[in-house]
Amino acid sequence: MPPGPSETLSAKGRQTRDALAQAARKLFAERGFHGTTLADITSAAGKSPAAFYRYFNDKEDLLAALAESFLHDVVAPSGLRVPLPESPDDDAFFTAVVTGYWTMFKQNIGIMIAVAQLAATQPRFTLVQNEFRRFGMDIVAASVRRAQEQGYGTELNPEHTAAAIALLFENFTTVFVGASGLGVQMTDQDAIATLSRIWKKTLYGY
C-alpha cells in the first residue's frame, strides 16, 4: 500500500515522489489525463513502474494527490489574502486578483485540465473541481456585496453573479492559457485586463 500524505518519507523517497508528480503535471498539461500513460510519467521522471507503485495506486491516485496539494497549499491560502475593492475606481483590486488567479491557473494548468476531464464521470474529482469553483465564487460574491454597500449593483444577486463570473473565468482561462486554436491573439496581459474589466463593469457599470 502506498504511503499516505501524512506518512514520513525519506529524503530519497520525497525526491522520487516529487519527480513523479512534476512529470505528471507537465504531461497532463501537454497531453491531458487520458493522453498520458503511466509509462509516460515514469519515463519522464526517470523512475521505474515499481517506484511509482510505492507512492501511488494508479494515475488517478497521483492526480488526486496533486489536486489536493494544489487546493490546500495554493488555492485556500491565497483566498485568505484577498482584500475587497475600496471604491468604484479601485482598478488595482480587480487587476491584482485576476493576475493572481491567472498566474495560479497557468502554473497548475495540467492539474486543472486533468481534473476537468475526470470530473464529468468521477464524483471525487467533481468535488475537487467544485472546491476550486467555490473559491472563486466566494471572492466574487464578497466583491458584489462590497459594491452594494457602496451603492452599486443593487439589482445583482451576489451568489448568482458570483457563479456566472467564476464560471466565465474558468472557461476563458482554460481556453486561453493553452493554445486556443480560435485564431484570437491574446497575451497574458490582454487576458487579465479583459477579465478585470468585465468583473468591474458588472459591479459598477463602468
N, C-alpha and C positions, 0 to 999 in steps of 0.2 A: 504493500500500500504506500503510495507517495506521501511524503511528509506534508502535514498541513501548514498553512501560512504562519502559524504561531510557533511551530517547532524550530528549534535552533539548528542551523546548518553550519557546517564548517566553512571556512573561507573559500575552499575549493568548490564546495557544494553551492555556495551563493554565486560564485563565478559561473559555474556551469548553468545553473538555473537562469541567471541573468542573460547569459549568452543565448539560450534557447528563447527567452522572452523577447529579446531585442530582435532576433532573427524573425520571429513570428510577426512582430509589429511591422517590420519592413515589408515582409512578403504579403501580409494581409492588405497593406496599403497598395501594393503593386498589382496583386492578383486577386484580391478578395479572399474570403474564407474558403469558399468551395474550390477556388482555383489553386489553393496551396495545399500540398500534401505534407504528411508528417515527415517523409523523406526529404522534402524541400527544406523544412525547418532544421532538421538535424544536420543536413549537408551545409546549409548556410552558416550554422552555428559552429560547425567543425566538431560535432559531437555524435555519438553513436545512438541508435534507437534505444539501446539498453539504458543509456544515460537519461534519455528523455523519460522513460517509464519510471525512473527513480523519483521523478519530481511531479509528473502529471499522468493522469489516467489515459488521456487522449487529447486530441486537438481542442475539443470543446472545453475540457478542463483547463487547458492553458489559456484559452480566450477568457474564460470566467475569471481566472486569477488576474489577468491583465485588466479586465474591466473593473473588477473590484478595487484594485490598486488605483486605477485612474479616478474612480468615483470618490474614494475615501481619502486619497492622498493629494489629489489635484483639484477636483471639482468642488467638493464640500468646503475645504479651507478657503478657496477663492471667494466663495459666496459670503463668507464672514467679513470680508474686507470691502465689500461693495457699498458705497455711500448712496445717497439719493440726490436728485437734481436740486440745486439751491434755488433756481429760478428758471423762468422760461428761456432765458438766454444762456443757460449753463451748458453750452455745447461741449465743454470739456468732459462732463459726466458721460454723455452718450458716446463720445469718441473713445474715452478710456475703457468703458465697459465692453463696447463692441470689439475694441482692439484685443482686450484680454480674452474674450470669447473666441474670436477668430484665431488667435495665436494658439490657444489651448486646443481647439478643434484641429487645427492644422498639424500640430505636433503629435496628435493622437489619432490621426485620420484612419490608420489601419484598424485600430480598435473599434472606432465608430462604424466603419464600413462593415466589419465582420459582425458586430452586434446587430446592426440593422438587417443584415442578411438572415440571421437566425431568429430575430425577434418575431417574424411572421408565423413561425411554426413551433417555437420553443418558449414556454412560459417564463423560464428563469431568465432568458435574455430579453423578453418583453419587459420584465420588471426592471432590469438594468437600464434599458432604453428609457423607460418612463421615469426612473430616478433622475437621469440626466435632463429629461424634459422638464421635470418638476423644478429643478434648479433654475432653469431659465425662466419658467413661468412665475416663480416666486419673486424674482428680481423685477420682472416687467410689471407684475401686479402691484408691487410696492411703489414703483415709479408712477403708475396710474393714480394710486391713492394720494401720492405726494402732489401730483399735478392738480388733483381735485381739491386738495387743501389750499392750493394757491388760486383756486377759482377757474381752473381749466378742465376740459374733458369731462364735464359733469354728466354728460349723456353716456359715458362709457361704463360698461360693466367690467370691473378690474379683472375678474377671472376669465371672462370670455376674451377680452382684449389680450390678456397675457397668453392664452392658448394660441390665438391667431398669430401673434407676433413671434412667439417662441418657435412654433412650427414653421413659420416662414423662414426664420433664421436658420433652422436646422436644415431644411431642404435646399435653401440657397447656398449655404456653406458646403453641404455635401457635394453639390454640383460644381461649385466654382473653386473649391480648394484643390480639386484634381483637375484633369483635363476635361472640360465640359463637352467638347465636341459640338457646341452650339454655334461656333463662329463668332462669339462675343469676346472681344479682348478686354480683360479686366485685371488690373493689378490688385495686390492686397489692399493698397491704399484706396483704390476706387471702390472695392467691395465694402470696406469698413465705412467709408463716407456715405455710401448708398444706404446701408443698413441703419446707420446713425440718423440720417435724415428722415427715413421712413418712421423710425421709432419716435423721434422728437415731434414730427408733424402730426402723428397720430394723437399724441398727448396735448400739444399746444397749438396746433393748427397752422404753424408757420416754421 
